[in-house]
Amino acid sequence: MVVVLAGAEVAWAGMPSITLTDLARMRLQNLSFFVLGILLCSWVVQRIWNGLRGELTGLPRLTFGKAVGLLTVWGFLFVLILTMISGARELMTPGAWDKEGFTYTLVEGSAPTAPPDRLLEDRFQAIDRLRIALWTYAKGNDGRFPPQNDLAAIPDEAWQVPDPSGIRYRYVAGLIADRGQEPLAYEPGIFGPYRLVLRTDGQIVVLGAGAIDQAQRGDQAR
């Protein structure tokens, strides 16, 4: 070895040096990490499998090589399943997905539009009928809505939400028409977290349950 080193020629500056590009180095590091992960997982599978042989005597002994093969087959099966899911998604929405690297994103403007919500239209019409009935009452009572003991002045069907259960709207008594924007009547929680709310200014808006409670607390504070 000493003779070989002593007889080596002098290396001149500027001689070619073969190195990996940053992209290739990063991919090699990722591949190395992936292989290391496979080996570690295979060792864990082998230990668990052979540990079960004490309880399940019929299990054959699993070598490390077989554990690597078993884990590799599992990985191929998972890739196959994910590929089938991606293919089914593309068949159901052709042309809607665009590949970006290893993943897919929705093509702009290709997101499916939701069909008209017939129930939502019925809900708007129902609470609007209640609005007409309440404002008709208020016009004959100095702008005041019916108190809690006079709710029968409003037709019973106007209080019912468009649902077979026949449940009624939530009503806040003691308010005055066209004064403020307090919740006057609103849907119960049978339609989900967002509810149609009739305010004292005559507007019908969509609010969450928390926003309704906050508005009511703000009104009580005033």
KOLVEX-841869 format. One record per residue: residue in three letters; x, y, z of N, C-alpha, C in turn. Coordinates in steps of 0.05 Angstrom, whole numbers, plus 5000, padded with zeros to 4 digits. Example, Ala and Ser with C-alpha at 12.3 -4.5 7.8 and 13.67 -1.06 7.14 Angstrom:
# residues 2
(rec 'Ala', (5264, 4886, 5156), (5246, 4910, 5156), (5264, 4934, 5156)) (rec 'Ser', (5257, 4955, 5142), (5273, 4979, 5143), (5258, 5001, 5157)) 
This chain:
# residues 222
(rec 'Met', (5017, 4976, 5000), (5000, 5000, 5000), (5017, 5025, 5000)) (rec 'Val', (5039, 5024, 5015), (5057, 5047, 5016), (5070, 5052, 4989)) (rec 'Val', (5077, 5030, 4976), (5090, 5032, 4949), (5071, 5044, 4929)) (rec 'Val', (5045, 5036, 4931), (5025, 5046, 4912), (5021, 5076, 4916)) (rec 'Leu', (5019, 5084, 4942), (5015, 5113, 4947), (5039, 5129, 4939)) (rec 'Ala', (5063, 5118, 4943), (5087, 5133, 4936), (5090, 5136, 4906)) (rec 'Gly', (5080, 5116, 4891), (5082, 5118, 4862), (5059, 5132, 4849)) (rec 'Ala', (5040, 5142, 4864), (5017, 5156, 4852), (5025, 5183, 4840)) (rec 'Glu', (5013, 5189, 4817), (5019, 5214, 4804), (5006, 5237, 4820)) (rec 'Val', (5018, 5260, 4816), (5008, 5284, 4829), (4981, 5292, 4816)) (rec 'Ala', (4961, 5298, 4832), (4935, 5307, 4822), (4936, 5337, 4816)) (rec 'Trp', (4929, 5344, 4792), (4929, 5372, 4784), (4902, 5385, 4790)) (rec 'Ala', (4904, 5410, 4797), (4879, 5425, 4802), (4863, 5427, 4777)) (rec 'Gly', (4837, 5426, 4780), (4819, 5428, 4757), (4812, 5402, 4744)) (rec 'Met', (4821, 5380, 4756), (4815, 5354, 4745), (4785, 5348, 4749)) (rec 'Pro', (4772, 5333, 4731), (4743, 5327, 4734), (4736, 5312, 4759)) (rec 'Ser', (4714, 5320, 4771), (4704, 5306, 4795), (4675, 5300, 4791)) (rec 'Ile', (4668, 5274, 4793), (4641, 5265, 4788), (4625, 5266, 4815)) (rec 'Thr', (4606, 5283, 4816), (4589, 5285, 4840), (4559, 5284, 4832)) (rec 'Leu', (4542, 5279, 4851), (4513, 5278, 4846), (4502, 5307, 4847)) (rec 'Thr', (4482, 5311, 4831), (4468, 5337, 4833), (4451, 5338, 4858)) (rec 'Asp', (4442, 5362, 4865), (4427, 5364, 4890), (4401, 5348, 4889)) (rec 'Leu', (4388, 5347, 4865), (4364, 5331, 4862), (4369, 5301, 4865)) (rec 'Ala', (4391, 5292, 4852), (4398, 5264, 4854), (4406, 5256, 4883)) (rec 'Arg', (4421, 5274, 4896), (4428, 5269, 4924), (4404, 5267, 4942)) (rec 'Met', (4385, 5285, 4937), (4361, 5285, 4954), (4345, 5259, 4949)) (rec 'Arg', (4343, 5251, 4924), (4328, 5226, 4918), (4343, 5202, 4930)) (rec 'Leu', (4369, 5202, 4929), (4384, 5180, 4941), (4380, 5179, 4971)) (rec 'Gln', (4379, 5202, 4984), (4374, 5203, 5012), (4347, 5193, 5019)) (rec 'Asn', (4327, 5201, 5003), (4299, 5191, 5008), (4297, 5161, 5004)) (rec 'Leu', (4311, 5151, 4983), (4310, 5122, 4978), (4324, 5107, 5001)) (rec 'Ser', (4346, 5118, 5011), (4360, 5105, 5033), (4343, 5105, 5058)) (rec 'Phe', (4329, 5127, 5063), (4311, 5128, 5087), (4288, 5108, 5084)) (rec 'Phe', (4278, 5106, 5059), (4256, 5087, 5054), (4265, 5058, 5058)) (rec 'Val', (4289, 5051, 5048), (4299, 5024, 5051), (4304, 5018, 5081)) (rec 'Leu', (4315, 5038, 5095), (4320, 5034, 5124), (4293, 5030, 5139)) (rec 'Gly', (4272, 5045, 5131), (4246, 5041, 5143), (4235, 5014, 5138)) (rec 'Ile', (4239, 5003, 5113), (4229, 4976, 5106), (4244, 4956, 5124)) (rec 'Leu', (4270, 4959, 5127), (4285, 4939, 5142), (4277, 4940, 5172)) (rec 'Leu', (4273, 4964, 5183), (4265, 4966, 5211), (4237, 4954, 5215)) (rec 'Cys', (4219, 4960, 5197), (4192, 4949, 5200), (4192, 4919, 5196)) (rec 'Ser', (4209, 4909, 5179), (4211, 4880, 5175), (4222, 4867, 5201)) (rec 'Trp', (4240, 4879, 5214), (4251, 4868, 5239), (4229, 4868, 5260)) (rec 'Val', (4213, 4889, 5261), (4191, 4890, 5281), (4171, 4869, 5275)) (rec 'Val', (4164, 4865, 5249), (4145, 4844, 5242), (4156, 4816, 5249)) (rec 'Gln', (4181, 4812, 5244), (4193, 4787, 5250), (4192, 4781, 5280)) (rec 'Arg', (4198, 4801, 5296), (4198, 4798, 5325), (4170, 4792, 5335)) (rec 'Ile', (4150, 4806, 5324), (4122, 4802, 5333), (4113, 4774, 5324)) (rec 'Trp', (4119, 4767, 5300), (4110, 4741, 5289), (4122, 4718, 5306)) (rec 'Asn', (4148, 4719, 5310), (4161, 4697, 5325), (4153, 4698, 5354)) (rec 'Gly', (4145, 4722, 5365), (4136, 4723, 5392), (4109, 4710, 5395)) (rec 'Leu', (4093, 4710, 5374), (4066, 4697, 5375), (4068, 4667, 5374)) (rec 'Arg', (4091, 4656, 5365), (4094, 4627, 5363), (4092, 4614, 5390)) (rec 'Gly', (4097, 4629, 5412), (4094, 4618, 5438), (4065, 4612, 5445)) (rec 'Glu', (4046, 4628, 5434), (4018, 4623, 5439), (4005, 4607, 5416)) (rec 'Leu', (4014, 4612, 5392), (4003, 4598, 5369), (4025, 4579, 5358)) (rec 'Thr', (4025, 4555, 5367), (4046, 4536, 5360), (4046, 4528, 5331)) (rec 'Gly', (4024, 4532, 5317), (4023, 4525, 5289), (4037, 4544, 5271)) (rec 'Leu', (4045, 4567, 5280), (4058, 4587, 5263), (4087, 4578, 5257)) (rec 'Pro', (4094, 4579, 5232), (4122, 4573, 5225), (4141, 4596, 5233)) (rec 'Arg', (4166, 4589, 5236), (4185, 4610, 5244), (4190, 4628, 5220)) (rec 'Leu', (4191, 4654, 5225), (4194, 4674, 5204), (4222, 4685, 5205)) (rec 'Thr', (4237, 4681, 5183), (4264, 4692, 5181), (4262, 4722, 5173)) (rec 'Phe', (4285, 4735, 5176), (4286, 4764, 5169), (4280, 4768, 5139)) (rec 'Gly', (4291, 4751, 5122), (4287, 4753, 5093), (4258, 4750, 5086)) (rec 'Lys', (4244, 4730, 5099), (4216, 4726, 5094), (4200, 4750, 5104)) (rec 'Ala', (4208, 4762, 5126), (4194, 4785, 5137), (4196, 4808, 5117)) (rec 'Val', (4220, 4812, 5105), (4223, 4833, 5085), (4205, 4828, 5061)) (rec 'Gly', (4203, 4803, 5052), (4186, 4796, 5030), (4157, 4800, 5036)) (rec 'Leu', (4149, 4793, 5061), (4121, 4796, 5069), (4113, 4826, 5070)) (rec 'Leu', (4131, 4842, 5080), (4125, 4871, 5082), (4125, 4883, 5054)) (rec 'Thr', (4142, 4873, 5036), (4142, 4884, 5009), (4116, 4877, 4994)) (rec 'Val', (4106, 4852, 4998), (4080, 4845, 4986), (4058, 4862, 4997)) (rec 'Trp', (4057, 4867, 5023), (4037, 4885, 5035), (4038, 4913, 5022)) (rec 'Gly', (4063, 4923, 5018), (4066, 4949, 5005), (4055, 4950, 4977)) (rec 'Phe', (4061, 4928, 4961), (4050, 4927, 4934), (4019, 4926, 4934)) (rec 'Leu', (4008, 4912, 4953), (3979, 4910, 4955), (3967, 4938, 4961)) (rec 'Phe', (3979, 4952, 4980), (3969, 4979, 4986), (3971, 4998, 4962)) (rec 'Val', (3994, 4996, 4947), (3997, 5012, 4923), (3975, 5005, 4903)) (rec 'Leu', (3969, 4979, 4900), (3949, 4971, 4881), (3921, 4982, 4889)) (rec 'Ile', (3915, 4981, 4915), (3889, 4991, 4925), (3887, 5021, 4920)) (rec 'Leu', (3908, 5036, 4926), (3908, 5065, 4922), (3905, 5072, 4893)) (rec 'Thr', (3919, 5056, 4876), (3916, 5061, 4847), (3888, 5056, 4837)) (rec 'Met', (3875, 5035, 4847), (3847, 5029, 4840), (3829, 5052, 4849)) (rec 'Ile', (3834, 5063, 4873), (3817, 5085, 4883), (3821, 5109, 4865)) (rec 'Ser', (3846, 5115, 4857), (3851, 5138, 4840), (3838, 5134, 4813)) (rec 'Gly', (3840, 5110, 4802), (3827, 5104, 4776), (3797, 5107, 4777)) (rec 'Ala', (3785, 5097, 4799), (3756, 5100, 4802), (3748, 5129, 4804)) (rec 'Arg', (3764, 5145, 4819), (3758, 5173, 4821), (3759, 5187, 4794)) (rec 'Glu', (3778, 5180, 4778), (3781, 5192, 4751), (3758, 5184, 4733)) (rec 'Leu', (3749, 5159, 4736), (3726, 5150, 4719), (3701, 5164, 4727)) (rec 'Met', (3697, 5169, 4752), (3673, 5183, 4761), (3673, 5212, 4755)) (rec 'Thr', (3697, 5224, 4754), (3699, 5253, 4747), (3720, 5256, 4726)) (rec 'Pro', (3714, 5248, 4701), (3734, 5249, 4680), (3743, 5278, 4674)) (rec 'Gly', (3769, 5282, 4672), (3780, 5308, 4665), (3781, 5328, 4688)) (rec 'Ala', (3772, 5319, 4711), (3770, 5338, 4734), (3796, 5339, 4750)) (rec 'Trp', (3814, 5320, 4745), (3839, 5319, 4761), (3863, 5323, 4743)) (rec 'Asp', (3882, 5339, 4753), (3907, 5345, 4739), (3930, 5336, 4756)) (rec 'Lys', (3949, 5321, 4744), (3972, 5311, 4759), (3992, 5333, 4764)) (rec 'Glu', (4001, 5335, 4790), (4022, 5353, 4798), (4042, 5338, 4814)) (rec 'Gly', (4064, 5330, 4801), (4083, 5313, 4815), (4072, 5285, 4820)) (rec 'Phe', (4072, 5277, 4845), (4062, 5251, 4852), (4033, 5252, 4860)) (rec 'Thr', (4020, 5275, 4861), (3993, 5278, 4870), (3976, 5290, 4848)) (rec 'Tyr', (3949, 5291, 4854), (3930, 5302, 4835), (3915, 5325, 4848)) (rec 'Thr', (3909, 5345, 4833), (3893, 5367, 4843), (3869, 5372, 4824)) (rec 'Leu', (3848, 5384, 4835), (3825, 5390, 4819), (3831, 5412, 4798)) (rec 'Val', (3822, 5408, 4774), (3825, 5428, 4753), (3807, 5451, 4760)) (rec 'Glu', (3817, 5476, 4757), (3802, 5499, 4764), (3776, 5500, 4748)) (rec 'Gly', (3754, 5505, 4762), (3728, 5506, 4748), (3715, 5480, 4743)) (rec 'Ser', (3728, 5457, 4751), (3716, 5431, 4746), (3703, 5419, 4771)) (rec 'Ala', (3703, 5433, 4793), (3690, 5423, 4817), (3661, 5419, 4812)) (rec 'Pro', (3649, 5396, 4820), (3621, 5391, 4815), (3604, 5411, 4830)) (rec 'Thr', (3583, 5421, 4817), (3565, 5440, 4829), (3543, 5424, 4843)) (rec 'Ala', (3535, 5434, 4866), (3514, 5420, 4881), (3487, 5425, 4868)) (rec 'Pro', (3469, 5405, 4867), (3443, 5409, 4856), (3427, 5428, 4873)) (rec 'Pro', (3406, 5440, 4862), (3389, 5458, 4878), (3378, 5444, 4903)) (rec 'Asp', (3379, 5458, 4925), (3370, 5446, 4950), (3340, 5453, 4953)) (rec 'Arg', (3323, 5434, 4946), (3295, 5439, 4947), (3286, 5443, 4976)) (rec 'Leu', (3298, 5428, 4995), (3291, 5432, 5023), (3298, 5460, 5033)) (rec 'Leu', (3321, 5470, 5024), (3329, 5497, 5032), (3309, 5518, 5022)) (rec 'Glu', (3299, 5514, 4998), (3279, 5532, 4987), (3253, 5531, 5003)) (rec 'Asp', (3245, 5507, 5011), (3221, 5504, 5027), (3225, 5517, 5054)) (rec 'Arg', (3249, 5515, 5065), (3254, 5527, 5091), (3252, 5558, 5090)) (rec 'Phe', (3263, 5569, 5068), (3261, 5598, 5065), (3232, 5607, 5062)) (rec 'Gln', (3216, 5592, 5047), (3188, 5599, 5043), (3173, 5597, 5069)) (rec 'Ala', (3179, 5576, 5085), (3164, 5572, 5110), (3170, 5595, 5130)) (rec 'Ile', (3196, 5602, 5133), (3202, 5623, 5153), (3193, 5650, 5142)) (rec 'Asp', (3191, 5653, 5115), (3180, 5678, 5104), (3150, 5681, 5110)) (rec 'Arg', (3136, 5659, 5110), (3107, 5660, 5117), (3104, 5668, 5146)) (rec 'Leu', (3122, 5658, 5164), (3121, 5667, 5191), (3128, 5697, 5194)) (rec 'Arg', (3146, 5706, 5178), (3153, 5735, 5178), (3129, 5752, 5171)) (rec 'Ile', (3114, 5744, 5150), (3090, 5759, 5142), (3070, 5759, 5164)) (rec 'Ala', (3066, 5736, 5177), (3046, 5735, 5199), (3054, 5752, 5223)) (rec 'Leu', (3080, 5752, 5230), (3089, 5768, 5253), (3087, 5798, 5247)) (rec 'Trp', (3095, 5806, 5223), (3094, 5834, 5217), (3065, 5844, 5214)) (rec 'Thr', (3047, 5826, 5205), (3019, 5834, 5204), (3008, 5839, 5232)) (rec 'Tyr', (3016, 5822, 5251), (3008, 5825, 5279), (3020, 5851, 5290)) (rec 'Ala', (3046, 5857, 5284), (3059, 5880, 5295), (3047, 5906, 5285)) (rec 'Lys', (3037, 5906, 5260), (3025, 5931, 5250), (3000, 5938, 5265)) (rec 'Gly', (2985, 5919, 5276), (2961, 5925, 5291), (2966, 5928, 5321)) (rec 'Asn', (2992, 5926, 5330), (2998, 5927, 5358), (3022, 5945, 5364)) (rec 'Asp', (3022, 5968, 5351), (3043, 5989, 5356), (3071, 5978, 5351)) (rec 'Gly', (3074, 5960, 5331), (3100, 5950, 5324), (3110, 5928, 5342)) (rec 'Arg', (3095, 5919, 5361), (3104, 5899, 5380), (3095, 5871, 5370)) (rec 'Phe', (3113, 5853, 5372), (3107, 5825, 5365), (3092, 5812, 5388)) (rec 'Pro', (3078, 5789, 5382), (3061, 5777, 5403), (3077, 5768, 5427)) (rec 'Pro', (3066, 5773, 5451), (3079, 5763, 5475), (3076, 5733, 5477)) (rec 'Gln', (3089, 5722, 5497), (3089, 5693, 5499), (3061, 5681, 5504)) (rec 'Asn', (3044, 5697, 5517), (3017, 5687, 5523), (2997, 5693, 5501)) (rec 'Asp', (3006, 5703, 5479), (2988, 5709, 5457), (2998, 5698, 5430)) (rec 'Leu', (3013, 5676, 5432), (3023, 5664, 5407), (3001, 5652, 5390)) (rec 'Ala', (2978, 5647, 5402), (2956, 5636, 5386), (2946, 5656, 5366)) (rec 'Ala', (2953, 5681, 5368), (2945, 5701, 5348), (2957, 5696, 5321)) (rec 'Ile', (2979, 5681, 5321), (2992, 5673, 5296), (2982, 5645, 5289)) (rec 'Pro', (2974, 5640, 5264), (2965, 5613, 5256), (2985, 5592, 5263)) (rec 'Asp', (2974, 5569, 5273), (2992, 5548, 5283), (3010, 5537, 5261)) (rec 'Glu', (3000, 5536, 5236), (3017, 5525, 5215), (3041, 5543, 5209)) (rec 'Ala', (3038, 5569, 5215), (3061, 5587, 5210), (3084, 5582, 5230)) (rec 'Trp', (3078, 5570, 5253), (3099, 5565, 5272), (3115, 5539, 5266)) (rec 'Gln', (3104, 5523, 5248), (3116, 5496, 5243), (3137, 5498, 5221)) (rec 'Val', (3160, 5485, 5225), (3181, 5483, 5205), (3172, 5463, 5184)) (rec 'Pro', (3183, 5464, 5160), (3176, 5445, 5139), (3189, 5418, 5143)) (rec 'Asp', (3179, 5403, 5163), (3190, 5377, 5170), (3167, 5360, 5180)) (rec 'Pro', (3166, 5334, 5174), (3144, 5317, 5183), (3141, 5315, 5213)) (rec 'Ser', (3162, 5322, 5228), (3160, 5321, 5257), (3140, 5341, 5268)) (rec 'Gly', (3135, 5363, 5253), (3117, 5384, 5262), (3129, 5402, 5284)) (rec 'Ile', (3155, 5401, 5287), (3168, 5417, 5307), (3165, 5447, 5300)) (rec 'Arg', (3165, 5464, 5320), (3160, 5493, 5317), (3186, 5509, 5317)) (rec 'Tyr', (3184, 5533, 5306), (3206, 5552, 5307), (3211, 5561, 5335)) (rec 'Arg', (3236, 5568, 5341), (3243, 5580, 5366), (3236, 5610, 5364)) (rec 'Tyr', (3222, 5620, 5384), (3213, 5648, 5383), (3222, 5663, 5408)) (rec 'Val', (3230, 5688, 5403), (3239, 5706, 5425), (3218, 5728, 5428)) (rec 'Ala', (3203, 5727, 5450), (3181, 5746, 5454), (3192, 5773, 5465)) (rec 'Gly', (3175, 5794, 5464), (3182, 5820, 5476), (3198, 5838, 5458)) (rec 'Leu', (3200, 5832, 5432), (3216, 5849, 5414), (3197, 5867, 5397)) (rec 'Ile', (3209, 5886, 5384), (3194, 5906, 5369), (3203, 5905, 5339)) (rec 'Ala', (3184, 5908, 5321), (3190, 5906, 5293), (3207, 5930, 5284)) (rec 'Asp', (3225, 5924, 5265), (3243, 5944, 5253), (3260, 5959, 5273)) (rec 'Arg', (3267, 5946, 5294), (3285, 5958, 5314), (3307, 5939, 5320)) (rec 'Gly', (3331, 5946, 5312), (3354, 5928, 5316), (3355, 5905, 5297)) (rec 'Gln', (3373, 5887, 5302), (3376, 5863, 5286), (3377, 5838, 5303)) (rec 'Glu', (3361, 5837, 5323), (3361, 5814, 5342), (3346, 5790, 5329)) (rec 'Pro', (3354, 5766, 5336), (3340, 5742, 5327), (3312, 5742, 5338)) (rec 'Leu', (3292, 5741, 5321), (3264, 5740, 5329), (3253, 5712, 5329)) (rec 'Ala', (3258, 5698, 5308), (3250, 5670, 5306), (3271, 5655, 5290)) (rec 'Tyr', (3276, 5630, 5297), (3297, 5615, 5283), (3291, 5586, 5284)) (rec 'Glu', (3303, 5571, 5266), (3298, 5542, 5264), (3311, 5527, 5287)) (rec 'Pro', (3299, 5505, 5295), (3312, 5487, 5314), (3336, 5473, 5300)) (rec 'Gly', (3349, 5456, 5315), (3374, 5444, 5304), (3370, 5419, 5287)) (rec 'Ile', (3346, 5414, 5277), (3341, 5390, 5261), (3353, 5391, 5233)) (rec 'Phe', (3360, 5415, 5224), (3371, 5418, 5197), (3401, 5420, 5196)) (rec 'Gly', (3415, 5416, 5218), (3444, 5418, 5219), (3453, 5442, 5235)) (rec 'Pro', (3479, 5447, 5234), (3491, 5469, 5251), (3483, 5497, 5242)) (rec 'Tyr', (3475, 5501, 5217), (3468, 5527, 5208), (3437, 5529, 5205)) (rec 'Arg', (3426, 5551, 5215), (3398, 5554, 5216), (3389, 5580, 5203)) (rec 'Leu', (3364, 5580, 5193), (3352, 5605, 5182), (3342, 5621, 5205)) (rec 'Val', (3348, 5646, 5206), (3341, 5664, 5228), (3326, 5688, 5217)) (rec 'Leu', (3303, 5693, 5229), (3287, 5717, 5223), (3294, 5739, 5243)) (rec 'Arg', (3305, 5761, 5233), (3313, 5783, 5252), (3291, 5804, 5254)) (rec 'Thr', (3294, 5821, 5274), (3274, 5842, 5279), (3273, 5863, 5257)) (rec 'Asp', (3294, 5864, 5239), (3293, 5883, 5217), (3280, 5871, 5192)) (rec 'Gly', (3269, 5846, 5195), (3255, 5833, 5173), (3272, 5817, 5155)) (rec 'Gln', (3298, 5816, 5160), (3317, 5801, 5143), (3318, 5772, 5153)) (rec 'Ile', (3321, 5754, 5133), (3325, 5725, 5139), (3354, 5719, 5132)) (rec 'Val', (3369, 5710, 5152), (3397, 5705, 5149), (3403, 5676, 5158)) (rec 'Val', (3427, 5667, 5151), (3436, 5641, 5160), (3458, 5644, 5181)) (rec 'Leu', (3453, 5633, 5204), (3472, 5635, 5227), (3476, 5608, 5240)) (rec 'Gly', (3500, 5605, 5252), (3505, 5581, 5268), (3492, 5584, 5296)) (rec 'Ala', (3491, 5562, 5310), (3479, 5563, 5336), (3494, 5581, 5355)) (rec 'Gly', (3521, 5581, 5353), (3537, 5598, 5370), (3532, 5628, 5364)) (rec 'Ala', (3529, 5635, 5339), (3524, 5663, 5332), (3496, 5672, 5341)) (rec 'Ile', (3477, 5653, 5341), (3450, 5660, 5351), (3451, 5666, 5382)) (rec 'Asp', (3465, 5648, 5396), (3468, 5652, 5425), (3482, 5678, 5431)) (rec 'Gln', (3503, 5684, 5416), (3518, 5708, 5421), (3501, 5733, 5416)) (rec 'Ala', (3485, 5733, 5394), (3467, 5755, 5388), (3446, 5759, 5410)) (rec 'Gln', (3436, 5737, 5421), (3417, 5739, 5442), (3429, 5750, 5468)) (rec 'Arg', (3454, 5741, 5474), (3467, 5751, 5498), (3473, 5781, 5495)) (rec 'Gly', (3481, 5789, 5471), (3486, 5818, 5466), (3461, 5834, 5469)) (rec 'Asp', (3438, 5823, 5461), (3412, 5838, 5464), (3405, 5840, 5494)) (rec 'Gln', (3409, 5818, 5509), (3402, 5819, 5537), (3421, 5839, 5553)) (rec 'Ala', (3446, 5841, 5544), (3464, 5859, 5557), (3456, 5888, 5553)) (rec 'Arg', (3444, 5894, 5530), (3435, 5921, 5525), (3409, 5927, 5540)) 
